[in-house]
Amino acid sequence: MGNFFSLNSDGTGKPLYFNAELRRQCREGSLQYNPDGHIFIVDYFGYKGEVEDKLNKYEYNPLTQVFKIVQLNTTDDSKEIELFCRGLDLKDCRSRANNKTDC
């Protein structure tokens, strides 16, 4: 399970993540996923079996601006994904009661 903000990529710079609307659905229970679990992210986007093992895993903390490569399983697109993370508009994020940020 990842930390806020977790995302995956396919090695081409395409980020796979739970946006604000999907996260809201998770909070409300209409989606049964952990929005910051790498396995949940890839499952939601339809990557199953061996294919999911070929995706990269990343984490980004928008508060500290720390970008972390969790695991590279295909072409290294970390520069593109880091730029994507740093460009995220997080004004729709809000704090939850347990002090974790949710987007």
Secondary structure, DSSP 8 states (H G I E B T S, - for coil): ---SSEEEE-SSS-EE---HHHHHHHHHTSS---TT-HHHHHHHTT--GGGGGGSEEEEEETTTTEEEEEE--SS--HHHHHHHHHT---TT-EE-TTS-EE-
